[in-house]
Amino acid sequence: MARDNKISMPSSGAGLTRYFDDAQSSISITPQSVIMIILGVVVVLLVLTSF
């Protein structure tokens, strides 16, 4: 015979609405542009430290 004392667990959202599933960011940066920015900063730092 199954037990009748089942425990009711709260939902995973805990009553909070998750808006980030539908929202789109107004700033979109591709991974390639991030790498290019990092490489640019490294080159500038190397040039500045050489003087």
SULQUIWO-V446849 format. One record per pair of residues at least 12 apart in sequence whose ideal C-beta (glycine too) atoms are under 10 Angstrom apart, sorted by the first residue. I is the first residue (numbers start at 1). J is the second residue. Records with the same first field share a line. If there is no record, write none. Layout:
I = J ; J
This chain:
none
